[in-house]
Amino acid sequence: MRGRLCHHARDGWKRARAAMACFVVSSVAHAAEPNWSLSVDQDLRYSSWSGTRGFPASGSTAAGAGTQVYAPLTIQASGQPLEDVKVDLLGRGGYVWSRQSTPGLTGSVTTTTDTVVSGTATYLGIPGIQPFVSMSVNLPSGTTALYGSAANARMDQDIVDLATFGEGLNIGQTVGVNLPIGEQLIVTLSSGYTWRGAYRMEALLDPASTEPQATTLVGPGRVAAQSASLGYQLANLTLLVSASYARETATYLDHISSYALGDRYTLSSTAGYAWTQSSSTTFTVSWTNAEKNRVLDPDLMKIIPESFLSNSAVYRYRLEHSFAAGGWTIAPMVNFMRRDQNSYNPITQQFIPAKTRMGTGGSVQYAIREGMSLKASAERFWINENLTALTPDLSVRGWIATFGGSVRF
């Protein structure tokens, strides 16, 4: 769980844009609003790629391709049941079909995703201080164990929306405070802790065995996180800067302490400028990094720092400019991502190669009437991986398209 400005917003640059949009509302403790509002968002996301090599990268040098269709549904409710208390509720679930076609590593899976429900209560009765508490629960309605060739449906997390299809029961709590400073500045500080429940994942398949494929009981580490954000708005300019730090306890595999992910750091910044009432530009930058993992030493039978760093730093940049006319909003964009070195994700047992990713495209939204809109977006992306002894040249080309709509009451 990570503290966040206007806590219903999530997911990278979208979360930052939502934080900017609700900045003015957050800084006025008793802003007039309906007692309750409800919104329903349904998306259909399509990802398709082909490359000179498939995934897992270490498993085949043959050309590969993949497709993923993901349909998330999000329901949100906000209101003030009491004069001095604002409540935000969120529920999100979905369905996914994922397939990768690489000679010898072809696999597909169709499943529901995990369901996330969360709630945040903010107290508005103290001038200049807005304490809040939130809880988020991940309900294990997805699929964690993929047997046989289905495991090959897990694809590179830098290419598709979902690299995994389920976890266990996770319960996260966050406490924090919003500190509006005048009408232009707001500071948010928060601290969170997430308890993560055990789940089963398929063990490595032994082609020579006639026994059913075994599973591994994964007891994931618990996560403690601290975060801070600063939002500033002056005339047509809006700025948001945020930072977070997360530390995780050891993960157990079949009740044996096996590894602990390295401490993780995230920095992000968003700048937005409204040129006119119908035209604005947004630029978002983010950086994530992690220290060395701790891994099991079979001789000492305890986890120790790994001999070399198996994590990577990821840099992301996104520039978007929107135009509005009538009920239409059109927003072309470009983005760039760089993963600075090869890494290994022990949770999914996946090797994630270093790479650069360039994308360009845009979105369009049409307001049918007040509170109801349709939206669509498309992005063409190009990925090139660094040439190393483990990862020969790889070039990936693909498309991401989203169609959806929202209704607000």
C-alpha positions in Angstrom: 0.0 0.0 0.0 1.3 3.4 -0.9 0.0 6.7 0.4 -1.3 9.0 -2.3 -2.8 12.4 -3.0 -6.5 11.9 -3.5 -6.3 8.2 -2.7 -8.7 6.8 -5.3 -6.2 7.4 -8.1 -3.7 4.7 -9.2 -1.4 3.5 -11.8 1.5 5.8 -12.7 0.8 8.9 -14.7 -3.0 8.4 -14.4 -2.6 8.6 -10.7 -0.6 11.7 -11.0 -3.1 13.4 -13.3 -6.0 12.4 -11.0 -4.1 13.9 -8.1 -3.6 17.2 -10.0 -7.3 17.2 -10.9 -8.5 16.8 -7.3 -5.8 19.2 -5.9 -8.1 22.1 -5.5 -10.9 20.0 -4.0 -8.5 18.5 -1.4 -7.3 21.9 -0.3 -10.7 23.1 0.6 -12.0 21.1 3.6 -15.7 21.9 3.2 -16.1 22.1 -0.6 -19.7 21.7 -1.7 -20.3 18.4 -3.3 -23.2 15.9 -3.6 -23.7 13.6 -0.6 -22.8 10.6 -2.7 -21.6 10.0 -6.2 -21.1 6.7 -8.1 -19.0 5.9 -11.2 -18.7 2.8 -13.2 -15.8 2.3 -15.7 -15.5 -0.6 -18.1 -12.4 -1.0 -20.4 -11.3 -3.5 -23.0 -7.6 -3.5 -23.5 -5.9 -5.3 -26.3 -2.1 -5.9 -26.5 -0.4 -7.6 -29.4 3.3 -8.0 -30.1 5.8 -9.9 -32.3 9.6 -10.1 -31.9 12.7 -11.7 -33.2 12.7 -13.9 -30.0 10.0 -15.1 -27.6 9.6 -15.1 -23.9 11.0 -16.3 -21.5 14.0 -14.7 -23.1 16.4 -17.4 -21.8 14.3 -20.3 -23.1 14.3 -19.9 -26.9 16.0 -18.0 -29.6 13.1 -18.5 -32.0 10.8 -15.7 -33.1 7.8 -15.1 -30.9 4.5 -13.3 -30.6 1.9 -12.7 -28.0 -1.6 -11.4 -27.5 -3.5 -10.3 -24.3 -7.1 -9.1 -23.9 -7.9 -7.7 -20.5 -11.3 -6.4 -19.4 -11.1 -4.5 -16.1 -14.2 -3.2 -14.4 -13.9 -0.4 -11.8 -16.7 0.9 -9.5 -16.1 3.9 -7.3 -18.2 5.8 -4.8 -17.5 9.0 -3.0 -19.4 11.0 -0.5 -19.8 12.7 2.9 -21.9 10.6 5.2 -21.0 13.1 7.9 -20.3 16.8 7.6 -16.6 16.4 8.5 -16.0 12.9 7.0 -15.3 12.2 3.3 -15.4 8.5 2.2 -14.0 7.0 -1.0 -14.8 3.4 -1.9 -13.4 1.4 -4.8 -13.9 -2.1 -6.3 -12.0 -3.5 -9.3 -12.0 -6.9 -11.0 -11.7 -8.2 -14.5 -11.1 -11.0 -16.9 -8.1 -11.8 -19.0 -7.1 -14.0 -22.0 -3.4 -14.2 -22.6 -1.5 -16.3 -25.2 2.2 -16.5 -26.3 3.2 -18.3 -29.5 6.9 -19.3 -29.5 8.1 -22.6 -30.8 8.5 -24.9 -27.8 7.1 -22.3 -25.4 3.5 -21.7 -26.6 0.9 -21.3 -23.9 -2.4 -19.6 -23.1 -4.6 -18.9 -20.1 -8.1 -17.6 -19.6 -9.1 -16.5 -16.1 -10.7 -13.9 -13.9 -8.2 -11.5 -12.2 -7.9 -10.8 -8.6 -10.6 -8.5 -7.1 -9.5 -5.4 -5.2 -11.7 -3.5 -2.8 -10.6 -0.5 -0.9 -11.9 2.4 1.2 -10.5 5.7 2.5 -12.0 7.9 5.2 -10.7 11.5 5.4 -11.6 13.7 8.4 -12.2 17.4 7.3 -13.0 18.9 10.7 -9.5 20.2 11.7 -8.5 23.4 10.0 -5.3 22.9 8.0 -5.0 19.1 8.7 -6.8 16.3 7.0 -6.0 12.9 8.6 -7.0 9.8 6.7 -7.1 6.1 7.0 -7.5 3.5 4.3 -7.7 -0.2 3.8 -7.3 -2.2 0.6 -8.0 -6.0 0.3 -6.9 -8.2 -2.6 -9.3 -11.1 -3.0 -7.8 -14.1 -4.7 -10.3 -14.6 -7.5 -7.5 -15.0 -10.1 -5.3 -17.9 -11.0 -1.9 -18.4 -9.4 -0.8 -21.9 -10.6 -0.5 -22.4 -14.3 0.1 -26.0 -15.2 2.0 -27.4 -18.1 2.3 -25.1 -21.1 -0.1 -22.6 -19.6 2.9 -21.1 -17.7 4.3 -19.8 -21.0 1.3 -17.4 -21.1 3.2 -15.2 -18.6 4.8 -12.5 -20.7 7.2 -9.6 -20.2 5.8 -7.1 -17.7 7.2 -4.3 -19.9 5.0 -5.4 -22.8 1.6 -6.4 -21.5 -0.8 -5.1 -18.8 -0.7 -8.3 -16.7 2.4 -10.5 -16.3 0.8 -12.6 -13.5 -2.8 -13.6 -13.0 -3.3 -13.8 -9.3 -1.9 -13.7 -5.7 -3.2 -14.6 -2.3 -5.4 -12.7 0.2 -3.6 -9.4 0.8 -4.8 -6.8 3.4 -3.1 -3.4 3.5 -3.7 -0.5 5.8 -2.5 3.1 5.4 -2.6 6.0 7.7 -1.6 9.5 6.7 -2.4 13.2 6.6 -3.1 15.9 4.0 -1.7 19.3 4.9 -3.3 22.0 2.8 -1.0 25.0 3.0 -3.0 28.0 1.6 -4.9 27.5 -1.6 -2.0 26.6 -3.8 0.0 23.9 -1.9 -0.8 20.6 -0.3 1.5 18.1 1.3 0.6 14.4 1.9 2.4 12.1 4.2 1.5 8.4 4.8 2.7 5.1 6.1 1.3 1.7 5.2 1.7 -2.0 5.9 0.5 -4.9 3.8 0.0 -8.4 5.0 0.1 -10.9 2.2 -1.4 -14.3 2.4 0.0 -17.6 1.0 -0.9 -19.1 -2.3 0.2 -22.0 -4.5 2.2 -21.7 -7.7 3.2 -24.5 -10.1 6.5 -26.1 -9.5 8.9 -26.7 -12.4 7.6 -29.3 -14.8 9.6 -32.5 -15.1 9.0 -33.9 -18.6 10.2 -37.3 -17.6 7.8 -37.7 -14.7 4.5 -39.4 -15.0 3.3 -37.9 -11.7 0.9 -34.8 -11.7 2.8 -31.5 -11.7 3.6 -30.4 -8.2 3.0 -27.0 -6.6 5.0 -24.7 -4.4 3.4 -23.0 -1.4 4.4 -19.3 -1.6 4.4 -17.3 1.6 5.1 -13.8 0.3 6.8 -11.2 2.3 4.9 -8.4 4.1 5.5 -4.9 2.9 6.0 -1.7 4.9 5.9 1.6 2.9 6.3 5.3 3.6 5.5 8.0 1.1 5.3 11.7 0.7 3.9 14.0 -2.0 3.8 17.7 -2.7 1.2 19.3 -4.9 1.3 22.9 -6.1 -1.1 24.9 -8.3 -0.6 28.5 -9.4 -2.8 29.9 -12.2 -2.5 27.6 -15.2 0.5 25.6 -13.8 0.1 22.4 -11.7 3.0 20.5 -10.2 3.1 17.2 -8.3 6.2 15.5 -6.8 6.0 12.2 -4.9 8.5 9.8 -3.3 8.0 6.4 -1.7 10.1 3.8 0.1 9.1 0.1 0.6 10.8 -2.7 2.6 9.7 -6.3 2.4 10.2 -9.2 4.7 11.3 -12.7 3.6 9.3 -14.9 1.2 8.9 -18.5 2.2 8.7 -21.3 -0.3 7.3 -24.5 1.1 7.9 -23.0 4.6 11.6 -22.3 3.9 12.8 -18.7 4.0 14.0 -18.4 0.4 14.5 -14.7 -0.5 13.6 -11.2 0.3 13.2 -8.5 -2.4 15.5 -5.5 -2.0 14.3 -2.2 -0.6 12.5 -0.3 -3.3 12.5 3.5 -4.1 10.2 5.4 -6.3 10.3 9.0 -7.4 7.8 10.7 -9.7 7.0 14.1 -10.9 4.2 15.6 -13.1 3.9 19.1 -14.5 0.8 20.3 -16.2 0.0 23.6 -17.9 -3.3 24.8 -19.3 -2.7 27.0 -22.3 -6.4 27.7 -22.7 -9.6 26.3 -21.3 -9.5 23.7 -24.1 -5.8 22.9 -24.4 -3.3 21.6 -21.9 0.1 19.8 -21.8 1.2 17.2 -19.2 4.7 15.8 -18.7 5.4 12.9 -16.3 8.7 11.5 -15.2 9.2 8.5 -12.9 12.1 6.5 -11.5 12.1 3.2 -9.6 15.0 1.3 -8.2 15.7 -1.5 -5.8 18.7 -2.6 -3.7 20.1 -6.1 -3.7 17.8 -9.0 -2.9 18.6 -11.4 -0.1 18.7 -15.0 -1.3 19.0 -18.4 0.4 22.5 -19.7 1.0 22.2 -23.5 1.0 25.2 -24.0 3.2 24.2 -21.5 5.8 20.5 -22.2 5.4 19.7 -18.5 5.7 19.1 -15.6 3.4 22.1 -13.3 2.7 22.6 -10.4 0.2 23.0 -11.7 -3.3 26.5 -11.6 -4.9 25.4 -9.2 -7.7 22.5 -6.9 -8.2 19.6 -8.7 -9.9 17.3 -5.7 -9.9 17.2 -2.9 -12.4 16.3 0.8 -12.4 13.4 1.8 -14.6 13.0 5.3 -16.1 9.7 6.4 -17.6 8.8 9.7 -19.5 5.5 10.6 -21.0 4.4 13.8 -22.8 0.7 14.4 -23.7 -1.1 17.3 -25.1 -4.9 17.5 -25.1 -7.4 19.4 -27.1 -11.1 19.8 -26.3 -13.9 21.0 -28.5 -17.6 20.4 -27.9 -18.0 17.0 -26.3 -14.7 15.7 -27.8 -11.3 15.5 -26.1 -8.3 14.4 -28.2 -4.8 13.8 -26.7 -1.8 12.7 -28.7 1.2 11.4 -26.7 4.7 10.0 -26.8 6.4 7.9 -24.1 9.8 6.4 -23.4 11.0 3.7 -21.0 14.5 2.5 -20.1 15.4 -0.6 -18.0 19.0 -0.1 -17.3 20.1 -3.7 -16.8 19.0 -7.3 -16.8 17.0 -8.4 -13.8 15.2 -11.5 -12.4 11.8 -11.6 -10.8 11.8 -14.5 -8.3 8.0 -14.1 -7.8 7.2 -15.1 -11.3 10.5 -16.9 -12.0 11.0 -14.6 -15.0 14.2 -13.1 -16.4 13.4 -9.5 -17.4 16.0 -8.2 -20.0 17.3 -4.7 -20.1 15.6 -2.7 -22.8 14.4 0.6 -24.2 10.8 1.1 -25.2 9.4 3.9 -27.3 5.7 4.4 -27.8 3.5 6.9 -29.6 -0.2 7.3 -30.1 -3.1 9.1 -28.5 -6.6 8.9 -27.0 -10.0 10.3 -27.8 -13.0 10.7 -25.4 -16.5 11.8 -26.2 -19.0 13.0 -23.7 -22.4 11.7 -24.7 -24.0 13.7 -22.0 -23.2 14.9 -18.5 -21.8 11.9 -16.5 -21.5 9.6 -19.5 -18.6 9.2 -21.9 -16.9 6.8 -24.3 -13.2 6.6 -24.8 -10.6 4.9 -27.0 -6.8 5.0 -27.3 -4.1 3.4 -29.4 -0.3 3.1 -29.0 2.3 1.8 -31.4 5.5 0.7 -29.5 9.0 -0.4 -30.4 11.3 -2.3 -28.0 15.0 -3.0 -28.4 16.9 -5.1 -25.8 20.5 -4.6 -25.0 22.9 -7.1 -26.6 24.5 -9.4 -24.0 25.8 -13.0 -23.9 22.5 -14.0 -22.2 20.2 -12.0 -24.4 21.0 -11.8 -28.1 19.5 -9.0 -30.1 15.8 -8.7 -29.7 13.4 -6.3 -31.5 9.7 -6.2 -30.6 7.0 -4.3 -32.3 3.4 -4.1 -31.1 0.1 -2.4 -30.5 -1.9 -1.5 -27.5 -5.5 -0.4 -27.9 -8.2 0.4 -25.3 -11.9 0.9 -25.7 -14.2 1.7 -22.9 -16.8 3.9 -21.3 -17.8 5.4 -18.0 -21.0 6.4 -16.3 -21.2 8.7 -13.3 -24.3 9.3 -11.2 
